[in-house]
Amino acid sequence: MQWTFQVEGSILLVRLNGELDLGVANKLRTELDSALENHDARNIIFNLANVTYIDSTGLGLMLGRYKKISRYGGKMALVAPQPQVKRILELSGLTSIINEFKDESEAMAKTK
C-alpha cells in the first residue's frame, strides 16, 4: 500500500492506494497520528478510490481515527470506495457514522 497526505486548512486528506490490511495498518496509523498533530488538523478525508481490499485492522484504524477526531468536534469522510470495499464498510457499520462522497471536492466542501 502507498499513501499521501495533503493538508487543506483543518482537513487532512489521505489518499490510499492498494490493500489496507495488517501489513500496513500500524505504520499508517503512526504516520496519520503524527500528521494530525503536526498540522493541527481536526478533520480527515480518506480517498478510497484506489483501495482494492480492507480487512479488520484497516477498519479499526479508521474507527480509531474517527473516535480521536470526534472528541474534538472533528469530522471524517470517505471518498469513492470501490464496490468490494464499500460492502465491507457497510457491513462493519462505518458508513452509518462516517459520510461518504463521490469525489474529493464534495468531501472537502462538506467536511469543513
PyMOL commands that set and color helices and strands:
alter all, ss='L'
color gray80, all
select helices_A, chain A and resi 22-38+56-70+83-92+94-96+104-111
alter helices_A, ss='H'
color red, helices_A
select strands_A, chain A and resi 2-8+11-20+43-54+76-79+99-101
alter strands_A, ss='S'
color yellow, strands_A
deselect
rebuild
show_as cartoon
